[in-house]
Amino acid sequence: MELRTSRFQLLGQHFEMDADPEAMSKNYLTCLVEHYEFLPKAKEILHALNGHFKLVYITNGLADVQRPRLKRSEITHLFESIIIADEIGHQKPNAPYFEHTLNTIQNPAKENILVIGDNLTTDIQGGRDFGLDTCWLNRENKSNKTNTLPTYEIRHLDQLLDILF
């Protein structure tokens, strides 16, 4: 059984609930699509970067959640490309994900790419392993207890402007 329903089957078993895991999954995904919020200043930062940089949205999220969310957010037009793991059959941090992404955007020089993300494993280590500069969005000022060292670390998205301009 795939993750979408197996997690709810396990939840039902754990709490001894008689619930339909498929229905729970469907309701959960519907809520994910409908309820989202932008990080502070995210839209303004994207608009400031648009026209100066090629923006690419990369995610391990589910396409049937990410596509409708992006459509509702009215920011899709700011991205040259949107790369969603379950549409391409690869996930970050694996090299084929990054290979596909670079191929999609006509293989720019790696030194001209900055991977920005909040996950040290999938975003930062994945980008670094592929030879890309990375920027860790560490909004909660967490201590990095890993061997993964981002090229940059920021706490707020508007700090990107200082790095990029």
C-alpha positions as CSV (number, residue, x, y, z in Angstrom):
1,M,0.0,0.0,0.0
2,E,1.4,3.4,-0.9
3,L,2.3,6.1,1.7
4,R,-0.8,8.2,1.0
5,T,-3.0,5.5,2.6
6,S,-0.6,3.4,4.6
7,R,0.1,6.2,7.1
8,F,-3.6,6.5,7.9
9,Q,-4.0,2.8,8.1
10,L,-1.2,2.8,10.7
11,L,-2.7,5.8,12.5
12,G,-6.1,4.0,12.7
13,Q,-4.4,0.8,14.0
14,H,-2.4,2.8,16.6
15,F,-5.5,4.6,18.0
16,E,-7.8,1.6,17.4
17,M,-10.0,3.6,15.1
18,D,-12.4,2.1,12.6
19,A,-11.7,4.6,9.8
20,D,-11.3,4.3,6.0
21,P,-7.6,5.1,5.3
22,E,-8.4,6.1,1.7
23,A,-11.0,8.6,2.8
24,M,-8.7,10.0,5.5
25,S,-6.0,10.4,2.9
26,K,-8.3,12.1,0.5
27,N,-9.5,14.6,3.2
28,Y,-5.9,15.2,4.3
29,L,-4.7,16.0,0.8
30,T,-7.7,18.3,0.2
31,C,-6.8,20.2,3.4
32,L,-3.2,20.5,2.3
33,V,-4.3,22.0,-1.0
34,E,-6.7,24.5,0.6
35,H,-4.6,25.6,3.6
36,Y,-1.3,27.2,3.0
37,E,0.5,30.3,3.9
38,F,3.4,32.2,2.5
39,L,6.5,32.8,4.5
40,P,6.8,36.5,5.5
41,K,7.8,38.6,2.5
42,A,7.9,35.6,0.2
43,K,5.8,37.1,-2.6
44,E,7.8,40.4,-2.4
45,I,11.1,38.5,-2.6
46,L,10.0,36.4,-5.5
47,H,8.9,39.5,-7.4
48,A,12.2,41.3,-6.6
49,L,14.2,38.3,-7.9
50,N,12.0,37.8,-11.0
51,G,13.6,39.3,-14.0
52,H,17.1,39.2,-12.5
53,F,17.3,35.4,-12.0
54,K,15.7,32.3,-13.4
55,L,13.6,31.0,-10.6
56,V,12.9,27.2,-10.5
57,Y,10.5,25.7,-7.9
58,I,11.8,22.3,-6.7
59,T,9.9,20.1,-4.3
60,N,9.6,16.5,-3.1
61,G,5.9,17.3,-2.5
62,L,3.0,15.5,-4.2
63,A,2.0,16.9,-7.5
64,D,-1.7,16.8,-6.7
65,V,-1.0,19.0,-3.7
66,Q,1.7,21.3,-5.1
67,R,0.1,22.1,-8.5
68,P,-3.2,23.3,-7.1
69,R,-1.5,25.2,-4.3
70,L,0.7,27.0,-6.7
71,K,-2.2,27.8,-9.0
72,R,-4.2,29.2,-6.0
73,S,-1.2,31.2,-4.8
74,E,-0.9,33.1,-8.1
75,I,2.9,32.9,-8.2
76,T,3.4,30.1,-10.8
77,H,4.2,32.7,-13.5
78,L,7.3,33.7,-11.6
79,F,9.0,30.4,-12.1
80,E,10.7,29.3,-15.3
81,S,10.1,25.7,-14.3
82,I,8.4,23.6,-11.6
83,I,10.0,20.3,-10.8
84,I,7.9,18.0,-8.6
85,A,9.5,14.7,-7.5
86,D,6.5,12.4,-8.1
87,E,6.1,13.7,-11.7
88,I,9.7,12.9,-12.6
89,G,10.3,9.7,-10.6
90,H,13.2,11.0,-8.6
91,Q,13.5,12.8,-5.3
92,K,15.9,15.2,-3.7
93,P,18.6,14.6,-2.4
94,N,19.3,12.1,-5.2
95,A,21.5,13.2,-8.1
96,P,18.9,12.2,-10.8
97,Y,16.5,14.8,-9.4
98,F,19.1,17.6,-9.8
99,E,20.2,16.2,-13.2
100,H,16.6,16.4,-14.4
101,T,16.2,19.9,-13.0
102,L,19.3,21.2,-14.8
103,N,18.4,19.5,-18.0
104,T,15.0,21.1,-17.8
105,I,16.5,24.6,-17.6
106,Q,19.1,24.0,-20.4
107,N,22.0,23.1,-18.1
108,P,23.3,26.4,-16.8
109,A,26.8,26.4,-15.3
110,K,26.6,25.0,-11.8
111,E,28.4,28.0,-10.3
112,N,25.4,30.1,-11.4
113,I,22.9,28.1,-9.4
114,L,21.8,28.5,-5.8
115,V,19.6,25.9,-4.1
116,I,17.6,27.5,-1.4
117,G,15.8,25.3,1.1
118,D,14.9,24.6,4.6
119,N,15.9,21.0,4.8
120,L,19.5,20.2,5.5
121,T,19.3,16.7,4.0
122,T,17.2,17.0,0.9
123,D,17.9,20.6,-0.1
124,I,21.3,21.5,1.2
125,Q,23.2,18.2,1.2
126,G,21.5,17.2,-2.1
127,G,22.6,20.4,-3.7
128,R,26.1,20.3,-2.3
129,D,26.5,16.6,-3.4
130,F,25.6,17.7,-6.9
131,G,28.2,20.5,-6.8
132,L,25.8,23.5,-6.3
133,D,25.9,26.4,-3.9
134,T,23.2,26.2,-1.2
135,C,21.4,28.5,1.1
136,W,19.8,27.1,4.2
137,L,16.7,28.9,5.3
138,N,17.0,28.3,9.0
139,R,13.9,30.2,10.2
140,E,14.0,28.7,13.7
141,N,17.8,29.3,14.2
142,K,18.3,25.6,14.7
143,S,21.8,24.4,15.6
144,N,23.3,22.5,12.7
145,K,24.4,19.2,14.2
146,T,25.2,17.6,10.9
147,N,28.2,17.5,8.7
148,T,26.2,19.4,6.0
149,L,27.5,22.9,5.5
150,P,25.5,25.2,3.4
151,T,27.2,27.9,1.4
152,Y,25.0,30.5,3.0
153,E,22.6,30.5,6.0
154,I,19.7,32.9,6.5
155,R,16.9,33.3,9.0
156,H,14.6,35.5,6.8
157,L,13.9,35.4,3.1
158,D,14.8,39.0,2.7
159,Q,18.4,38.2,3.5
160,L,18.5,36.6,0.1
161,L,18.6,40.0,-1.4
162,D,21.9,40.8,0.4
163,I,23.4,37.6,-1.0
164,L,22.2,37.9,-4.5
165,F,22.5,41.6,-5.2
